[in-house]
């Protein structure tokens, strides 16, 4: 089911996997609210931008799973830092800087994923 370079079957499987992982993250106990939003947005963007590209479905699913794990760990570490350092100033700073701190892992992970898929395409040629 491919249409030129657009992989519709990978995209459908990716949205199902991204939705499932977002659902699991949403209903996990003791998870930070910011990480739920970040990971749901990451899953949607990752699936819609990476899954239509050439590459194996297994590698795309593994990259999505690794991205969710990295994102959860990143948010968990920063939440523990927030709990360790108390004060109104730091809480305000955490709320303001949280989206920018999440960009620190989202953008490089997406770039690395594109590199992995490009390398797998070159090995196939």
C-alpha positions in Angstrom: 0.0 0.0 0.0 2.4 2.6 -1.0 1.8 5.7 -3.1 5.1 7.0 -4.4 7.3 7.5 -1.4 4.3 7.9 1.0 3.9 4.7 3.1 0.2 4.7 4.1 0.4 1.3 5.8 3.3 2.3 8.0 1.5 5.5 8.8 -1.7 3.7 10.0 0.4 1.2 12.1 2.4 4.2 13.5 -0.7 6.1 14.5 -2.1 3.0 16.2 1.2 2.4 18.1 1.5 6.1 19.0 -2.0 6.2 20.2 -1.5 3.0 22.3 1.7 4.3 23.8 0.1 7.7 24.6 -2.8 5.8 26.2 -0.5 3.7 28.3 1.5 6.8 29.4 -1.7 8.7 30.2 -3.0 6.1 32.6 0.3 5.2 34.3 0.3 6.0 37.9 2.6 8.7 39.3 3.5 10.3 36.0 4.1 14.0 35.6 1.3 15.8 33.8 3.8 17.8 31.6 5.4 14.5 30.4 2.0 13.2 29.3 1.4 16.2 27.1 5.0 16.2 25.8 5.0 12.5 24.9 1.5 12.7 23.2 2.7 15.6 21.1 6.0 13.8 20.4 4.2 10.6 19.3 1.9 12.5 17.0 4.7 14.5 15.4 7.0 11.5 15.2 4.5 9.3 13.5 3.2 11.9 11.1 6.7 13.0 10.0 8.8 9.8 10.1 6.5 6.9 9.5 5.6 7.8 5.9 9.3 7.8 5.0 11.1 4.7 3.5 12.5 2.3 6.1 11.4 -0.9 7.8 8.3 -0.8 10.1 10.2 -2.5 12.9 12.9 0.1 13.0 10.3 2.9 13.0 8.4 1.3 15.9 11.6 0.7 17.8 12.6 4.4 17.3 9.1 5.4 18.6 9.5 3.2 21.6 13.0 4.5 22.4 11.7 8.1 22.0 9.0 7.5 24.5 11.4 6.0 27.0 13.9 8.8 26.5 11.2 11.4 26.9 9.8 9.8 30.0 13.2 9.6 31.6 14.0 13.2 30.7 10.8 14.5 32.2 11.2 12.2 35.3 14.7 13.6 36.0 13.6 17.2 35.7 10.5 16.5 37.9 12.8 15.0 40.6 15.0 18.1 40.3 11.9 20.2 40.8 11.0 18.2 43.9 14.5 18.5 45.3 14.7 22.3 44.8 11.8 24.0 46.5 10.7 27.6 46.2 8.3 29.7 44.4 11.0 31.1 42.1 12.2 27.7 40.9 8.6 26.4 40.5 7.8 29.4 38.2 11.1 28.9 36.4 10.3 25.2 35.9 6.8 26.0 34.4 8.2 28.6 32.0 11.3 26.6 30.9 9.7 23.1 30.7 8.6 23.3 27.1 12.1 24.6 26.0 13.8 21.8 28.1 11.7 19.3 26.3 12.9 20.6 22.9 16.4 19.7 24.0 15.6 16.0 23.7 12.8 16.1 21.0 14.7 17.8 18.2 18.0 15.7 18.5 16.0 12.5 18.8 14.0 13.2 15.7 17.2 14.1 13.8 18.9 10.9 14.9 15.9 8.9 13.8 16.0 10.5 10.4 19.7 9.6 10.2 19.0 6.0 11.1 16.3 5.7 8.5 18.6 7.3 5.8 21.4 4.9 6.7 19.1 1.9 6.4 17.9 3.2 3.0 21.6 3.5 1.8 22.4 0.0 3.0 19.4 -1.3 1.0 20.8 0.2 -2.3 
